[in-house]
Amino acid sequence: MTVAWTGDLGSGTSAYDAYSCDHLVCVANKTAIEGSSDPAFRGDASRHNPEDLLVASLSSCHML
């Protein structure tokens, strides 16, 4: 598994608002998951955030 930051808007992390929190979660031979931080932390609300993925993981394990 790899997590690749895709939020470089041209000047890296030179300032807090100079980049986005977008990233890709990649697992070999599976569809990549577009991630970001929670909107409260300047994230993209249309992407999954770490909290979403943690709850989904726990829910899946419990269901199975």
N, CA, C and O atoms as a CHARMM CRD file, in Angstrom:
* protein
*
  256
    1    1 MET  N      0.84000  -1.16100   0.00000 PROA 1      0.00000
    2    1 MET  CA     0.00000   0.00000   0.00000 PROA 1      0.00000
    3    1 MET  C      0.88900   1.22800   0.00000 PROA 1      0.00000
    4    1 MET  O      1.91700   1.26900   0.67600 PROA 1      0.00000
    5    2 THR  N      0.47900   2.23100  -0.77000 PROA 2      0.00000
    6    2 THR  CA     1.17300   3.51500  -0.75200 PROA 2      0.00000
    7    2 THR  C      0.13700   4.62800  -0.64900 PROA 2      0.00000
    8    2 THR  O     -1.00400   4.48500  -1.08800 PROA 2      0.00000
    9    3 VAL  N      0.56000   5.72100  -0.06800 PROA 3      0.00000
   10    3 VAL  CA    -0.24000   6.94100  -0.03800 PROA 3      0.00000
   11    3 VAL  C      0.60200   7.99800  -0.72500 PROA 3      0.00000
   12    3 VAL  O      1.71600   8.29600  -0.29400 PROA 3      0.00000
   13    4 ALA  N      0.06700   8.56200  -1.79200 PROA 4      0.00000
   14    4 ALA  CA     0.80600   9.54700  -2.58000 PROA 4      0.00000
   15    4 ALA  C      0.11500  10.90100  -2.49800 PROA 4      0.00000
   16    4 ALA  O     -1.05600  11.03300  -2.85500 PROA 4      0.00000
   17    5 TRP  N      0.83600  11.89400  -2.03100 PROA 5      0.00000
   18    5 TRP  CA     0.31000  13.25300  -1.94600 PROA 5      0.00000
   19    5 TRP  C      0.19800  13.82400  -3.34900 PROA 5      0.00000
   20    5 TRP  O      1.15600  13.77100  -4.12000 PROA 5      0.00000
   21    6 THR  N     -0.95900  14.36700  -3.68400 PROA 6      0.00000
   22    6 THR  CA    -1.19100  14.95800  -5.00500 PROA 6      0.00000
   23    6 THR  C     -1.58000  16.43200  -4.90000 PROA 6      0.00000
   24    6 THR  O     -2.07800  17.01300  -5.86300 PROA 6      0.00000
   25    7 GLY  N     -1.35600  17.02900  -3.74700 PROA 7      0.00000
   26    7 GLY  CA    -1.83700  18.38100  -3.48700 PROA 7      0.00000
   27    7 GLY  C     -0.85000  19.50400  -3.73000 PROA 7      0.00000
   28    7 GLY  O     -1.10100  20.63500  -3.31200 PROA 7      0.00000
   29    8 ASP  N      0.27400  19.23000  -4.39900 PROA 8      0.00000
   30    8 ASP  CA     1.23800  20.29600  -4.68600 PROA 8      0.00000
   31    8 ASP  C      0.64900  21.21600  -5.75500 PROA 8      0.00000
   32    8 ASP  O      0.45700  20.80200  -6.89900 PROA 8      0.00000
   33    9 LEU  N      0.36600  22.44600  -5.38600 PROA 9      0.00000
   34    9 LEU  CA    -0.22800  23.40600  -6.31900 PROA 9      0.00000
   35    9 LEU  C      0.81800  24.28800  -6.98500 PROA 9      0.00000
   36    9 LEU  O      0.47700  25.29400  -7.60700 PROA 9      0.00000
   37   10 GLY  N      2.08100  23.92100  -6.85900 PROA 10     0.00000
   38   10 GLY  CA     3.14400  24.64500  -7.53700 PROA 10     0.00000
   39   10 GLY  C      4.25700  25.13800  -6.64300 PROA 10     0.00000
   40   10 GLY  O      5.38000  25.33000  -7.11000 PROA 10     0.00000
   41   11 SER  N      3.97400  25.34900  -5.36000 PROA 11     0.00000
   42   11 SER  CA     5.03000  25.84900  -4.47700 PROA 11     0.00000
   43   11 SER  C      5.22700  24.95300  -3.25700 PROA 11     0.00000
   44   11 SER  O      5.72100  25.39200  -2.21800 PROA 11     0.00000
   45   12 GLY  N      4.83000  23.68900  -3.40300 PROA 12     0.00000
   46   12 GLY  CA     5.01900  22.74100  -2.30800 PROA 12     0.00000
   47   12 GLY  C      4.30700  23.17100  -1.04200 PROA 12     0.00000
   48   12 GLY  O      3.16600  23.63100  -1.08800 PROA 12     0.00000
   49   13 THR  N      4.97500  23.02200   0.07800 PROA 13     0.00000
   50   13 THR  CA     4.37700  23.37400   1.37300 PROA 13     0.00000
   51   13 THR  C      4.95500  24.68800   1.91000 PROA 13     0.00000
   52   13 THR  O      5.18500  24.83600   3.11000 PROA 13     0.00000
   53   14 SER  N      5.17900  25.62200   1.01000 PROA 14     0.00000
   54   14 SER  CA     5.78800  26.90400   1.39300 PROA 14     0.00000
   55   14 SER  C      4.90600  27.73000   2.32600 PROA 14     0.00000
   56   14 SER  O      5.41400  28.57900   3.05800 PROA 14     0.00000
   57   15 ALA  N      3.61600  27.49900   2.31300 PROA 15     0.00000
   58   15 ALA  CA     2.68100  28.19200   3.20500 PROA 15     0.00000
   59   15 ALA  C      1.49200  27.27700   3.45600 PROA 15     0.00000
   60   15 ALA  O      1.21200  26.39000   2.64900 PROA 15     0.00000
   61   16 TYR  N      0.79700  27.48000   4.55400 PROA 16     0.00000
   62   16 TYR  CA    -0.31200  26.60500   4.93200 PROA 16     0.00000
   63   16 TYR  C     -1.40000  26.52400   3.87200 PROA 16     0.00000
   64   16 TYR  O     -2.01800  25.47600   3.69000 PROA 16     0.00000
   65   17 ASP  N     -1.63300  27.62900   3.17400 PROA 17     0.00000
   66   17 ASP  CA    -2.68900  27.65700   2.16100 PROA 17     0.00000
   67   17 ASP  C     -2.15000  27.54100   0.73400 PROA 17     0.00000
   68   17 ASP  O     -2.87900  27.81900  -0.21900 PROA 17     0.00000
   69   18 ALA  N     -0.89900  27.14000   0.57100 PROA 18     0.00000
   70   18 ALA  CA    -0.28200  27.03800  -0.75700 PROA 18     0.00000
   71   18 ALA  C     -0.39900  25.63400  -1.34600 PROA 18     0.00000
   72   18 ALA  O      0.12500  25.38500  -2.43100 PROA 18     0.00000
   73   19 TYR  N     -1.06700  24.71700  -0.66300 PROA 19     0.00000
   74   19 TYR  CA    -1.19000  23.34300  -1.13600 PROA 19     0.00000
   75   19 TYR  C     -2.54400  22.78600  -0.70300 PROA 19     0.00000
   76   19 TYR  O     -3.19600  23.33900   0.18300 PROA 19     0.00000
   77   20 SER  N     -2.95600  21.69900  -1.32800 PROA 20     0.00000
   78   20 SER  CA    -4.17500  21.02400  -0.89300 PROA 20     0.00000
   79   20 SER  C     -3.78700  19.73700  -0.15900 PROA 20     0.00000
   80   20 SER  O     -2.63500  19.30700  -0.20600 PROA 20     0.00000
   81   21 CYS  N     -4.73500  19.15100   0.49700 PROA 21     0.00000
   82   21 CYS  CA    -4.49400  17.93400   1.26200 PROA 21     0.00000
   83   21 CYS  C     -4.85700  16.68100   0.46000 PROA 21     0.00000
   84   21 CYS  O     -4.97400  15.59400   1.02600 PROA 21     0.00000
   85   22 ASP  N     -5.03400  16.83000  -0.84000 PROA 22     0.00000
   86   22 ASP  CA    -5.41300  15.70400  -1.68900 PROA 22     0.00000
   87   22 ASP  C     -4.31600  14.65200  -1.75800 PROA 22     0.00000
   88   22 ASP  O     -3.12500  14.96500  -1.75800 PROA 22     0.00000
   89   23 HSD  N     -4.74700  13.39600  -1.81600 PROA 23     0.00000
   90   23 HSD  CA    -3.80900  12.27800  -1.91900 PROA 23     0.00000
   91   23 HSD  C     -4.51900  11.06900  -2.50800 PROA 23     0.00000
   92   23 HSD  O     -5.74600  11.03400  -2.59100 PROA 23     0.00000
   93   24 LEU  N     -3.74400  10.09500  -2.90900 PROA 24     0.00000
   94   24 LEU  CA    -4.27600   8.83000  -3.42100 PROA 24     0.00000
   95   24 LEU  C     -3.80800   7.69600  -2.51500 PROA 24     0.00000
   96   24 LEU  O     -2.63800   7.62400  -2.13700 PROA 24     0.00000
   97   25 VAL  N     -4.73800   6.81900  -2.17700 PROA 25     0.00000
   98   25 VAL  CA    -4.41100   5.60700  -1.43900 PROA 25     0.00000
   99   25 VAL  C     -4.40100   4.48200  -2.47400 PROA 25     0.00000
  100   25 VAL  O     -5.42400   4.19700  -3.09600 PROA 25     0.00000
  101   26 CYS  N     -3.25900   3.85400  -2.65200 PROA 26     0.00000
  102   26 CYS  CA    -3.10500   2.85100  -3.71100 PROA 26     0.00000
  103   26 CYS  C     -2.70100   1.49500  -3.13500 PROA 26     0.00000
  104   26 CYS  O     -1.78800   1.39500  -2.31500 PROA 26     0.00000
  105   27 VAL  N     -3.39400   0.47200  -3.57900 PROA 27     0.00000
  106   27 VAL  CA    -3.07100  -0.91100  -3.25200 PROA 27     0.00000
  107   27 VAL  C     -2.92200  -1.63100  -4.58400 PROA 27     0.00000
  108   27 VAL  O     -3.74000  -1.43800  -5.48300 PROA 27     0.00000
  109   28 ALA  N     -1.90600  -2.44600  -4.72300 PROA 28     0.00000
  110   28 ALA  CA    -1.63700  -3.13200  -5.98800 PROA 28     0.00000
  111   28 ALA  C     -2.87500  -3.87200  -6.50400 PROA 28     0.00000
  112   28 ALA  O     -3.55700  -4.57700  -5.76000 PROA 28     0.00000
  113   29 ASN  N     -3.14000  -3.69100  -7.78400 PROA 29     0.00000
  114   29 ASN  CA    -4.22700  -4.38300  -8.48900 PROA 29     0.00000
  115   29 ASN  C     -5.62300  -4.01800  -7.99300 PROA 29     0.00000
  116   29 ASN  O     -6.56600  -4.78900  -8.17000 PROA 29     0.00000
  117   30 LYS  N     -5.76100  -2.84000  -7.36900 PROA 30     0.00000
  118   30 LYS  CA    -7.07700  -2.36700  -6.90800 PROA 30     0.00000
  119   30 LYS  C     -7.25000  -0.90700  -7.30600 PROA 30     0.00000
  120   30 LYS  O     -6.27700  -0.19900  -7.56200 PROA 30     0.00000
  121   31 THR  N     -8.49500  -0.47500  -7.35300 PROA 31     0.00000
  122   31 THR  CA    -8.80100   0.90900  -7.69700 PROA 31     0.00000
  123   31 THR  C     -8.26900   1.84500  -6.62000 PROA 31     0.00000
  124   31 THR  O     -8.44700   1.58900  -5.42900 PROA 31     0.00000
  125   32 ALA  N     -7.62000   2.92100  -7.03100 PROA 32     0.00000
  126   32 ALA  CA    -7.10000   3.91400  -6.08300 PROA 32     0.00000
  127   32 ALA  C     -8.25700   4.65800  -5.41100 PROA 32     0.00000
  128   32 ALA  O     -9.31300   4.86200  -6.01000 PROA 32     0.00000
  129   33 ILE  N     -8.04100   5.05200  -4.17700 PROA 33     0.00000
  130   33 ILE  CA    -9.02900   5.81600  -3.42100 PROA 33     0.00000
  131   33 ILE  C     -8.54300   7.25400  -3.33100 PROA 33     0.00000
  132   33 ILE  O     -7.44000   7.51800  -2.85200 PROA 33     0.00000
  133   34 GLU  N     -9.37700   8.18600  -3.79800 PROA 34     0.00000
  134   34 GLU  CA    -9.02300   9.60600  -3.71100 PROA 34     0.00000
  135   34 GLU  C     -9.32600  10.09600  -2.29900 PROA 34     0.00000
  136   34 GLU  O    -10.46100  10.01000  -1.83000 PROA 34     0.00000
  137   35 GLY  N     -8.30900  10.60600  -1.63700 PROA 35     0.00000
  138   35 GLY  CA    -8.46600  11.06400  -0.27200 PROA 35     0.00000
  139   35 GLY  C     -8.12200  12.53300  -0.10300 PROA 35     0.00000
  140   35 GLY  O     -7.50900  13.15400  -0.97200 PROA 35     0.00000
  141   36 SER  N     -8.52200  13.06300   1.01400 PROA 36     0.00000
  142   36 SER  CA    -8.19900  14.42900   1.41100 PROA 36     0.00000
  143   36 SER  C     -8.38100  14.49900   2.92400 PROA 36     0.00000
  144   36 SER  O     -8.71200  13.49900   3.56100 PROA 36     0.00000
  145   37 SER  N     -8.16700  15.65600   3.48400 PROA 37     0.00000
  146   37 SER  CA    -8.45000  15.80500   4.91200 PROA 37     0.00000
  147   37 SER  C     -9.91600  16.20800   5.07400 PROA 37     0.00000
  148   37 SER  O    -10.60400  16.48700   4.09300 PROA 37     0.00000
  149   38 ASP  N    -10.37900  16.23500   6.30900 PROA 38     0.00000
  150   38 ASP  CA   -11.72500  16.69800   6.60000 PROA 38     0.00000
  151   38 ASP  C    -11.85400  18.15900   6.16500 PROA 38     0.00000
  152   38 ASP  O    -10.88000  18.90600   6.25300 PROA 38     0.00000
  153   39 PRO  N    -13.03800  18.58600   5.69500 PROA 39     0.00000
  154   39 PRO  CA   -13.20900  19.98000   5.28400 PROA 39     0.00000
  155   39 PRO  C    -12.83200  21.00100   6.36600 PROA 39     0.00000
  156   39 PRO  O    -12.44800  22.12600   6.04700 PROA 39     0.00000
  157   40 ALA  N    -12.94000  20.61700   7.62900 PROA 40     0.00000
  158   40 ALA  CA   -12.54800  21.53000   8.70900 PROA 40     0.00000
  159   40 ALA  C    -11.06000  21.85100   8.67000 PROA 40     0.00000
  160   40 ALA  O    -10.61300  22.84300   9.24500 PROA 40     0.00000
  161   41 PHE  N    -10.28900  20.99300   7.98000 PROA 41     0.00000
  162   41 PHE  CA    -8.84400  21.18100   7.85900 PROA 41     0.00000
  163   41 PHE  C     -8.45800  21.44700   6.40800 PROA 41     0.00000
  164   41 PHE  O     -7.42100  20.97700   5.94000 PROA 41     0.00000
  165   42 ARG  N     -9.29400  22.20000   5.69900 PROA 42     0.00000
  166   42 ARG  CA    -9.08500  22.61800   4.30100 PROA 42     0.00000
  167   42 ARG  C     -9.13300  21.44500   3.32200 PROA 42     0.00000
  168   42 ARG  O     -8.53200  21.51700   2.25000 PROA 42     0.00000
  169   43 GLY  N     -9.83200  20.37400   3.67000 PROA 43     0.00000
  170   43 GLY  CA    -9.92800  19.21800   2.79200 PROA 43     0.00000
  171   43 GLY  C    -11.06300  19.33500   1.78700 PROA 43     0.00000
  172   43 GLY  O    -11.93500  20.19500   1.90400 PROA 43     0.00000
  173   44 ASP  N    -11.03100  18.45600   0.80300 PROA 44     0.00000
  174   44 ASP  CA   -12.04400  18.37300  -0.24000 PROA 44     0.00000
  175   44 ASP  C    -13.15800  17.45300   0.24200 PROA 44     0.00000
  176   44 ASP  O    -12.93600  16.25700   0.42800 PROA 44     0.00000
  177   45 ALA  N    -14.35000  17.99700   0.44400 PROA 45     0.00000
  178   45 ALA  CA   -15.47200  17.23300   0.98400 PROA 45     0.00000
  179   45 ALA  C    -15.93300  16.12100   0.04900 PROA 45     0.00000
  180   45 ALA  O    -16.63400  15.20900   0.48700 PROA 45     0.00000
  181   46 SER  N    -15.56200  16.17400  -1.21700 PROA 46     0.00000
  182   46 SER  CA   -15.99000  15.13500  -2.16200 PROA 46     0.00000
  183   46 SER  C    -15.08800  13.89700  -2.11100 PROA 46     0.00000
  184   46 SER  O    -15.39300  12.88400  -2.74000 PROA 46     0.00000
  185   47 ARG  N    -13.98100  13.97600  -1.36600 PROA 47     0.00000
  186   47 ARG  CA   -13.06200  12.84500  -1.24200 PROA 47     0.00000
  187   47 ARG  C    -13.18600  12.22600   0.14700 PROA 47     0.00000
  188   47 ARG  O    -13.62800  12.87700   1.09300 PROA 47     0.00000
  189   48 HSD  N    -12.79200  10.96900   0.25400 PROA 48     0.00000
  190   48 HSD  CA   -12.80000  10.31200   1.56800 PROA 48     0.00000
  191   48 HSD  C    -11.69200  10.89800   2.43800 PROA 48     0.00000
  192   48 HSD  O    -10.60200  11.20300   1.95500 PROA 48     0.00000
  193   49 ASN  N    -11.99000  11.04900   3.73300 PROA 49     0.00000
  194   49 ASN  CA   -10.95100  11.51100   4.65800 PROA 49     0.00000
  195   49 ASN  C    -10.54100  10.34500   5.56000 PROA 49     0.00000
  196   49 ASN  O    -11.23100   9.32600   5.59400 PROA 49     0.00000
  197   50 PRO  N     -9.44500  10.47600   6.28000 PROA 50     0.00000
  198   50 PRO  CA    -8.98000   9.37400   7.12200 PROA 50     0.00000
  199   50 PRO  C    -10.03500   8.88500   8.12200 PROA 50     0.00000
  200   50 PRO  O    -10.10600   7.69300   8.41800 PROA 50     0.00000
  201   51 GLU  N    -10.84300   9.79900   8.63300 PROA 51     0.00000
  202   51 GLU  CA   -11.87100   9.40200   9.58200 PROA 51     0.00000
  203   51 GLU  C    -12.91000   8.51300   8.90900 PROA 51     0.00000
  204   51 GLU  O    -13.34400   7.51900   9.49100 PROA 51     0.00000
  205   52 ASP  N    -13.32000   8.86900   7.66500 PROA 52     0.00000
  206   52 ASP  CA   -14.25600   8.02600   6.90300 PROA 52     0.00000
  207   52 ASP  C    -13.69700   6.62200   6.74400 PROA 52     0.00000
  208   52 ASP  O    -14.39200   5.63400   6.98400 PROA 52     0.00000
  209   53 LEU  N    -12.44200   6.54200   6.33900 PROA 53     0.00000
  210   53 LEU  CA   -11.83200   5.25500   6.05400 PROA 53     0.00000
  211   53 LEU  C    -11.63800   4.41400   7.31500 PROA 53     0.00000
  212   53 LEU  O    -11.76500   3.19000   7.27200 PROA 53     0.00000
  213   54 LEU  N    -11.33200   5.06200   8.42800 PROA 54     0.00000
  214   54 LEU  CA   -11.18400   4.32800   9.68000 PROA 54     0.00000
  215   54 LEU  C    -12.51400   3.72100  10.10900 PROA 54     0.00000
  216   54 LEU  O    -12.57300   2.54800  10.47800 PROA 54     0.00000
  217   55 VAL  N    -13.58100   4.51400  10.06100 PROA 55     0.00000
  218   55 VAL  CA   -14.89900   4.01600  10.45400 PROA 55     0.00000
  219   55 VAL  C    -15.35000   2.91100   9.49500 PROA 55     0.00000
  220   55 VAL  O    -15.91800   1.91100   9.93200 PROA 55     0.00000
  221   56 ALA  N    -15.10300   3.08100   8.19800 PROA 56     0.00000
  222   56 ALA  CA   -15.47200   2.05100   7.22500 PROA 56     0.00000
  223   56 ALA  C    -14.71400   0.75700   7.50000 PROA 56     0.00000
  224   56 ALA  O    -15.29000  -0.32900   7.42100 PROA 56     0.00000
  225   57 SER  N    -13.43700   0.86400   7.82200 PROA 57     0.00000
  226   57 SER  CA   -12.63300  -0.31500   8.11700 PROA 57     0.00000
  227   57 SER  C    -13.15900  -1.05000   9.34300 PROA 57     0.00000
  228   57 SER  O    -13.33200  -2.26900   9.31300 PROA 57     0.00000
  229   58 LEU  N    -13.41100  -0.32500  10.40500 PROA 58     0.00000
  230   58 LEU  CA   -13.93300  -0.95000  11.62600 PROA 58     0.00000
  231   58 LEU  C    -15.30100  -1.55400  11.40100 PROA 58     0.00000
  232   58 LEU  O    -15.58400  -2.64900  11.88900 PROA 58     0.00000
  233   59 SER  N    -16.15700  -0.85700  10.66600 PROA 59     0.00000
  234   59 SER  CA   -17.50300  -1.35700  10.38000 PROA 59     0.00000
  235   59 SER  C    -17.44800  -2.63200   9.53800 PROA 59     0.00000
  236   59 SER  O    -18.19900  -3.57500   9.78700 PROA 59     0.00000
  237   60 SER  N    -16.57100  -2.66000   8.55600 PROA 60     0.00000
  238   60 SER  CA   -16.43200  -3.85000   7.71000 PROA 60     0.00000
  239   60 SER  C    -15.95700  -5.04200   8.52800 PROA 60     0.00000
  240   60 SER  O    -16.49100  -6.14300   8.39100 PROA 60     0.00000
  241   61 CYS  N    -14.96200  -4.83200   9.37300 PROA 61     0.00000
  242   61 CYS  CA   -14.44400  -5.92300  10.20300 PROA 61     0.00000
  243   61 CYS  C    -15.53300  -6.45100  11.13400 PROA 61     0.00000
  244   61 CYS  O    -15.68800  -7.66200  11.29700 PROA 61     0.00000
  245   62 HSD  N    -16.27600  -5.54700  11.73400 PROA 62     0.00000
  246   62 HSD  CA   -17.32500  -5.96000  12.65400 PROA 62     0.00000
  247   62 HSD  C    -18.41300  -6.72300  11.90900 PROA 62     0.00000
  248   62 HSD  O    -18.90500  -7.73400  12.41000 PROA 62     0.00000
  249   63 MET  N    -18.79800  -6.26100  10.72200 PROA 63     0.00000
  250   63 MET  CA   -19.83900  -6.90900   9.93200 PROA 63     0.00000
  251   63 MET  C    -19.42100  -8.33000   9.54200 PROA 63     0.00000
  252   63 MET  O    -20.22000  -9.26400   9.60500 PROA 63     0.00000
  253   64 LEU  N    -18.15800  -8.47500   9.14000 PROA 64     0.00000
  254   64 LEU  CA   -17.69000  -9.77400   8.65900 PROA 64     0.00000
  255   64 LEU  C    -17.47400 -10.75000   9.80100 PROA 64     0.00000
  256   64 LEU  O    -17.07900 -11.89300   9.57000 PROA 64     0.00000
